[in-house]
């Protein structure tokens, strides 16, 4: 038995029909689910992975994309976790191509946000000279999920966030009527407000952002004023 077959078998054995219906409804019925919650899913992945460590280390990218071909969302989450665990700390220059492919495949906020933060974000830390090229290309794309990734890729940067880049991306998308873009903009600004609240406040108050973006961006700042 190979890794993916073993994982499939274990997920099928632990499937929860009632919970899967709730999960599918939460995701607007865009995906099918086994009905396995995150802690249980991660425990299964860890347990099965211990039997196939050498295969996973040698073939993480291939296995991840094979998992991504399966319909159940739990497989997609496992694929991303395999890539984060085995590849994200030592990426290659051309890995941007499969990172982009992941962002464009079975796209929804749950996977896109994780890929943006832990794969795209780490890629651009390792290859900072690619930042302008990648962010410009993704920003100009007609795909909202690539657009969203440009707002979220710095979420894990904390004090190393390049606020000039974040401002530029926000300026590019500030007129967007897309919910997922407005929400991401506010989220990214709110996270940076934990580091530099004045910079965020000054930017938000001097910029004509959409109400949702503004509300999300200032949430922590406004709360601290109470």
Secondary structure, DSSP 8 states (H G I E B T S, - for coil): --HHHHHHHHHHHT--HHHHHHHHHHTTTSSB-----HHHHHHHHHHHHTTSHHHHHHHHHHHHHHHHTSSBHHHHHHHHHHHHHHTTTS--GGGHHHHHHHHHSS--HHHHHHHIIIIIHHHHHHTGGGHHHHHHHHHHSS-HHHHHHHHHTTTTTGGG--HHHHHHHHHHHTT---HHHHHHHHHHHHHHHTT-HHHHHHHHHTS---HHHHHHHTHHHHHHH-
